[in-house]
Amino acid sequence: MTDTSNGPLNYYAVFDELNKHLDENCIIISEGANTMDIGRAMIPNDLPRHRLDAGTFGTMGVGLGYAIAAALLCRDHFPQKRVVCIEGDSAFGFSGMELETVCR
């Protein structure tokens, strides 16, 4: 499923490539239906409190806030940790404009 040489790009191929670039046990934030669900299976992490996502009910719009909070915590207490936020297009639509507000 990760081979896209004979077809269009898919979640599995993206997560397979992303895995090659992630630090072991980085903090992963994900939201969005397929993005979050497939990401849980494709991106491993072994430590508690190193994966934050929208949870069972799939509440969208929380990922960006989670990522900012995790990044602030890591900046002050775990500067060697990388925080990665993976959002689907709809999930980003719920909070993406907040980035525009921050930049403004």
C-alpha positions as CSV (number, residue, x, y, z in Angstrom):
1,M,0.0,0.0,0.0
2,T,3.0,2.3,0.4
3,D,4.1,1.9,-3.3
4,T,2.7,4.7,-5.4
5,S,4.6,3.9,-8.6
6,N,1.4,2.6,-10.2
7,G,-1.2,4.9,-8.8
8,P,-1.9,8.1,-6.9
9,L,-0.4,9.2,-3.7
10,N,-2.2,7.8,-0.6
11,Y,-2.0,8.1,3.2
12,Y,0.1,5.0,3.6
13,A,2.8,6.2,1.2
14,V,2.9,9.6,2.9
15,F,3.2,8.1,6.4
16,D,5.8,5.7,5.2
17,E,7.9,8.5,4.0
18,L,7.2,10.7,7.0
19,N,8.4,7.8,9.3
20,K,11.8,8.0,7.7
21,H,12.3,11.5,8.9
22,L,10.8,11.4,12.4
23,D,12.9,11.2,15.5
24,E,12.3,8.1,17.7
25,N,9.6,8.9,20.2
26,C,9.0,12.5,19.1
27,I,5.7,14.0,20.2
28,I,3.0,13.4,17.6
29,I,-0.1,15.5,17.3
30,S,-2.7,14.3,14.7
31,E,-6.3,15.1,13.9
32,G,-8.7,14.5,11.0
33,A,-10.6,11.3,10.4
34,N,-8.3,9.2,8.1
35,T,-5.2,11.2,8.9
36,M,-5.5,10.5,12.6
37,D,-6.7,6.8,12.3
38,I,-4.2,5.7,9.7
39,G,-1.5,7.7,11.5
40,R,-2.1,5.8,14.7
41,A,-1.3,2.5,12.9
42,M,1.6,3.8,10.7
43,I,3.5,6.1,13.0
44,P,4.7,4.2,16.1
45,N,5.5,5.7,19.4
46,D,6.4,3.9,22.6
47,L,6.3,6.5,25.4
48,P,3.2,7.6,27.2
49,R,2.0,11.2,26.6
50,H,3.8,11.3,23.2
51,R,0.7,11.1,21.0
52,L,-2.0,13.7,21.2
53,D,-5.0,13.4,19.0
54,A,-8.7,14.2,18.7
55,G,-9.7,11.0,20.5
56,T,-12.7,8.8,20.1
57,F,-15.2,11.4,19.0
58,G,-12.8,12.9,16.4
59,T,-13.2,16.5,17.5
60,M,-11.6,18.7,14.9
61,G,-9.8,22.0,15.5
62,V,-7.8,20.9,18.6
63,G,-4.5,19.8,16.9
64,L,-3.0,23.2,16.4
65,G,-3.6,24.1,20.0
66,Y,-2.2,20.8,21.2
67,A,0.9,21.3,19.0
68,I,1.6,24.8,20.2
69,A,1.2,23.7,23.9
70,A,3.5,20.7,23.4
71,A,6.1,22.9,21.6
72,L,6.1,25.4,24.4
73,L,6.5,22.6,27.0
74,C,9.4,21.1,25.0
75,R,11.1,24.5,24.5
76,D,11.3,25.0,28.2
77,H,11.8,21.4,29.5
78,F,12.8,19.1,26.7
79,P,14.6,21.1,24.0
80,Q,15.9,18.0,22.3
81,K,12.3,16.8,21.6
82,R,10.6,17.4,18.2
83,V,6.9,18.1,18.0
84,V,5.2,17.1,14.8
85,C,1.6,18.1,14.0
86,I,-0.1,16.1,11.3
87,E,-3.5,17.4,10.2
88,G,-6.0,16.5,7.5
89,D,-7.4,19.1,5.2
90,S,-10.7,19.4,7.0
91,A,-9.1,19.5,10.5
92,F,-6.7,22.2,9.4
93,G,-9.7,24.2,8.1
94,F,-11.0,24.4,11.6
95,S,-7.9,26.0,13.0
96,G,-5.7,27.1,10.1
97,M,-7.0,30.7,10.2
98,E,-5.7,30.9,13.8
99,L,-2.2,30.8,12.2
100,E,-3.1,33.8,10.1
101,T,-4.3,35.7,13.2
102,V,-1.1,34.9,15.0
103,C,1.0,36.1,12.1
104,R,-1.0,39.3,11.8
